[in-house]
Amino acid sequence: MTYLQASEARENMAEAINRVAYGGERVILRRRNKNAAAIISIADLALLEELENRVDLSAARKRMREHGSVPWKEVKKKLSL
């Protein structure tokens, strides 16, 4: 993992993007010596989004098991569809 000060990243953004896109690195941007943001590859972003979706789905299924599901007819009525 590479750490760059935000000011350095501004001056060398193309290089930082190339390191991520072609070198597979993850770049952490720091401001006042604290981690502020990250530059990650599209593949890493897709993986992160997939993991978030799985967690959301797992939580939804757990809630349905605990509280039961609501019939579609009731949902439509409640939403005035």
N, C-alpha and C positions, 0 to 999 in steps of 0.2 A: 504494500500500500504506500502511496506517495502522499506527502503532505506539502501543500503550497499555501503561502500567505495569499490572501485575496488580491492584494496589490500585484504580486508576482504573477498570479494567474491571469489578471487583466492584461498584463504586458505580453504574456506567452500563452494566450488561450488556444491558439491553433496547435501548439505543441502539446498542451494538456489533453486536448480532444484526440489528437493522434495517439497519444500514449494509451488512452482508454479504448478507442475504437480499434486500433491495430495491434496494440501491445497487451491488451487484456488487463491493464492496470485499473485500479480504482484510485481516484484522486480525491483526497479530503482537502477542502478549502478551509483555511483558518483565518479568523479575524481576531486581532488582539490576543493571539496565542490560544484561542479556543476554537474547537471544531465548529464550523458554521454550516457547511453544505458538502455535498459529494457529487462528483461526476462519475457516472457509471455507464457501462456499455448498455446497448439496447437489449442484449441477451440477459444481462443481470436485471434490468428493469422488468422484462417479461417474466423472469423467474419470480421476482418480488411480487408482481401483480398476481401471478398464479397462486403463490403461497397465501396472499391476502384473500383471494377468492375462496381457497380451500378452507381457511379459518372461518370466513363468513358463512360458508355453506355448512360447516360442522356446527357452528353456533346456532344456525337456523334449524337444523335437524334436531339438535338437542332441545331447543325450545319447543318444537312441535311435539316431541316425545313427552315433554313435561306438561305441556298445556293443551295438547291436541291441536288439530288444524281447524281452520274456519272454512266452511263450504263456500265455493265460488259464488253461489247465489247471494250469500250474505255479504260478501266482499263487494260485489257489484252494487247491491242495494245501498250499502254504507257509503260508497263512493259516487253514488248517483250515476251509475253507468247504464 
